[in-house]
Amino acid sequence: MIDSSGKPTPLFSAHQTIALKLGSFQEVETIKQQTRGKTILEGQYSFSKDDRVIYVLWGKGRLPTKIEGEVRVTDISGNAKIITSDSIRLTSSPIFIEIIE
């Protein structure tokens, strides 16, 4: 997971992001899932961790109705930004969404 120059690979960054965002979650709910064989083409999940919910979404579907207003979006590489939910467009790459209250 480290390249020949000693830098973390994209796979390392993805694992690190998942661990930081979802480590120690207490509950998961499948909101929507579309599969082809063993491949998940569209995934929408909510993970409960302490007193907050982190959504993990990818595919071409619409956002769950509970996601609205200002949110923190983190891509699979760990890059985060605060945006409004109406500007989110889902792709094949998973994103993590936390509602800002």
Stockholm file with secondary structure:
# STOCKHOLM 1.0

chainA/1-101         MIDSSGKPTPLFSAHQTIALKLGSFQEVETIKQQTRGKTILEGQYSFSKDDRVIYVLWGKGRLPTKIEGEVRVTDISGNAKIITSDSIRLTSSPIFIEIIE
#=GR chainA/1-101 SS CBCTTSCBCHHHHHHHHHHHHHTTCCEEEEEEEEEETTEEEEEEEEEEETTEEEEEEESSSCCCTTCCSEEEEEETTSCEEEEEGGGCCCCSSCEEEEECC
#=GC SS_cons         CBCTTSCBCHHHHHHHHHHHHHTTCCEEEEEEEEEETTEEEEEEEEEEETTEEEEEEESSSCCCTTCCSEEEEEETTSCEEEEEGGGCCCCSSCEEEEECC
//
